[in-house]
Amino acid sequence: GGGGGGGGGGGGLPSGLTYYFRLSVDPDTQRRRALGRMTDPEDPNGGSYHLEFDPPPDSDPALAARLVPVEDPQAADALLLQRTAAFCEEKAALDVWFGGLSNVVHVEANGAVDEVFGSLTGTIEEMRARKEEEEAARVAAEEAAEAARAEEEERREEER
């Protein structure tokens, strides 16, 4: 199974979310992922590629020649450095806040997208299995307690 970050955080505050996944990605990886996104203007389905992480096939040099940078209407690429700097400034406060939650799962996300996805999937499967085991144990405990109550009640009836 996956893994990739460890279970819920050490805090105890309840949350409206079952789990909160906090992906740790270094600034260089963030920059490389944000830049290098390309699209094929001739592809009616909007074929997209990434020069480093999902390049076009070597067998199609014409496709590679057609690719153009993805147009970002929200200018996220231009704001990347500003957003990264703002996050770094607030990281200590965020760590304190997230440290108080009981459902934070930290995931190392510097690897390839498929690796990070696999890690997340494995972690989710492990957490789901653990939750199912906990629920089964809870139900078994309730059933055992009910059986013990019924047995005690029956014993009292016999004594009368």
ABEGO torsion letter per residue (X at the ends): XBEGAEBBBABABBBABABBBBBBBBAAAAAAAABGBBBBAABAAGBBBBAAABBBBAABAAAAAABBBBBBAAGAAAAAAAAAAAAAAAAAAAAAAAAABAABBBBBAABBAAAAAAAAAAAAAAAAAAAAAAAAAAAAAAAAAAAAAAAAAAAAAAAX
